[in-house]
């Protein structure tokens, strides 16, 4: 039985990162392989994702922020770690100096999803390009994301590494053109790993939430990754449609809305599943709105990786659900989910088939 090592952003307090890790992990194991998530520690990702042990600096502002917000982040991280250990098998702990020893355990290595190939984000950590893998091992990139287009030194680094892959499949179609200029290999387009699992599976997961019973009885707009524009539009629509505004918010409490701080993955899924409308600037917040067939609008953010939203909208023919700072059209709850679900199923089938063929 082939053993597969999956490297991605798994050690996190981000719901999307956890869910995409689990999606690919479960899909591979469901095919009959032995998959483990490489418990790799990237210093740059740890610094941005994990709870702080002390204030960034001992200014009054940073001390207050640490006291107010770090306890909830730590509680969330503990919940994630427990769920990670319950739902997935992890390898031994690796860092940049020891990751090469993973070759002793695994036959195939996969760079998973999330923006693994953004060298600015990882501060130049090339382990996510599988540079540590021996030449006789199979190397696959599945649903990997580049983020913003490489340039300068990063372009030269990436170009030298991507040609060592046996198969490359990206999450965003637009990125395929960038990569094909750097390699003679065929580059495929696949879905986000969360899409590899069925709507029925995610529904079951959401129903395990302790919040599910309460959420089902309420009528609310869910805001995830709030901005002033999103909050204002949510309040305006809620007022005229007899809805509450619930905001997933780990910062200072916002006025005129219900502030929610879910720590458990099932709670996040339940909040999405039972909403009457979702307004979000989160990519995975958008995806789970689609899986649960909830009306939504996705808001583009400045200086963010908006290519993933635009690519998803084109694939599912839902460009009208993407909003930017200039969008002022009225919110409309009507969506043709019969057609959208057909697109999702087709993309899921194609992505699973490509994954299966390249693991065999």
Order of alpha helices (4+ residues) and beta strands (2+ residues): beta-alpha-beta-alpha-alpha-beta-beta-beta-alpha-beta-alpha-beta-alpha-alpha-beta-alpha-beta-beta-alpha-beta-alpha-beta-alpha-beta-alpha
